[in-house]
Amino acid sequence: MTQPDDQSSASRAVPRDLAPVDEVLRVPQVRELRERFPKEVVTAAVRAVLGRLRDEILKGDREIDASQVTAESVAPWVVALVERSARPSLRRVINALGVVGHTNLGRSLLPDECVRAVAAAAAFYSDLEIDIGSGERGSRQVHVHDALCDLTGAEDALVVNNNAGAVLLALAATARGGEVMVSRGQLVEIGDGFRIPDILRESGAGLVEVGTTNRTYLRDFEQAWTDRTRAVLRVHTSNYRIVGFATEPSLDELLALAHGRDAVMIDDLGSGALAGLELFAEEPSIRESLEAGVDVVTFSGDKLLGGPQAGIVLGRSEVVGAMRRHPLARALRIDKLGIAALDALLRLYVDPAVARRRVPTLAMLDASADEVAARAARLGEMLIERFAGTGLDGEWPATGDLEVVSTVARAGAGSLPVTDIDSAALALRPAHGEAGELADRLRHGDPPVLARVQEGRLLLDMRAVRDEELDDLVDAVVRAVA
Ligand SMILES: *Cc1c(COP(=O)(O)O)cnc(C)c1O
């Protein structure tokens, strides 16, 4: 509890000397706000600014006396606070980190085809759940169902909110009240502190961990089997690798075991690499899993597939149908914007060459290091052009302080964790100040630019920067340097 009377430690003026709310509301700048915002909003902002100042003065954080706080002096803060609250919080960011599917930056960028489909579905009514031919009620799943089956050879398909939801639903529909077996080495944390085991337990299925962290054999599964076992789950350890002394039973062995004992085989592939990129060679194949006879395959829509957030479920009709009818399916429903984006995305996959070109995640990952280096060189030229004749050109960038360098990029979103992707960055050494300060200014710019600092240089990795972002990136760097 704070004790309002106890100010013995503060020789500063008492907070009640701060400007009165009414007086701040009468300052012209603040009065102007009232033309655009409701009175309650402006008054609340005045109170918030005065309250924060009061706290800071009491704590001794601010080198001012309460009596110096005038209505005029707090007005700009009030204006800033009100205007900030009216701006959307989610902002566009330029990703010069070289991490393509960066989870914290929104994972995959959608192709234009998807963006247009999302905009149309957002702005207009659609035949989301109505069969236009008959006028009868339909399912939102029809818009992606056939395309998913055609592309993968799956018998049936279902799309939910995300892959964590897909796995949860698969277990709830197949193993609730029973047990599901998972190899101990596959009980991964998928980011943000969410752990596969915690999610699995919410399905109502008992989780049986089999084997050891690095070595699990088929006989471990056989020994752990009980008459309550309903499913075997394989989780692709997409965001890490156990290398060296490691063993897992093969998919075929697990399948034979599960199907021989009337249990369901579920394969959580995580990234879901559907495009035939060379880079994806080590990723498990969706088709292979299905052809081997896995009952349910699940993966994310926004990792290596390059689409919207979604959990994609493929597999045998009997099991996928049970998932579709499960009450949780409604709670995990994909939204219409996701359906619109995924629908448009899957059309691009009909021709793999088109997908590689049009889907940003694929195009970014597929670009050669030379192509990325050429983009970095282009950025350098644009910067030099912009600085020429600004008065800053003599100071920066001086020769040698602007250079294209080799870097290592990442697929992001935990995908391809041990794959180094040769990439290129424009390295900048500022003539004044530290590279770290330049990085901070870039991050605080509009749009914010995220970049790395290495050995006193700012590295703008160009693998995840698109050509259409170059002008904005140049502007951002010029502002940050000036
Ligand atoms: C990423 C991942 C998930 C979670 O997928 P979301 O679409 O982010 O919910 C689950 N399992 C594995 C193996 C993953 O890699």
The ligand as a Gaussian input file, in Angstrom:
#p B3LYP/6-31G(d) Opt

LIG

0 1
 C        4.495000     -24.613000     -35.107000
 C        4.102000     -25.937000     -34.651000
 C        2.885000     -26.143000     -34.006000
 C        1.943000     -24.995000     -33.749000
 O        1.422000     -24.497000     -34.952000
 P        0.593000     -23.128000     -34.943000
 O        0.046000     -23.048000     -36.333000
 O        1.551000     -22.058000     -34.609000
 O       -0.473000     -23.287000     -33.932000
 C        2.564000     -27.404000     -33.594000
 N        3.391000     -28.446000     -33.825000
 C        4.571000     -28.288000     -34.454000
 C        5.436000     -29.477000     -34.667000
 C        4.964000     -27.036000     -34.899000
 O        6.118000     -26.879000     -35.505000

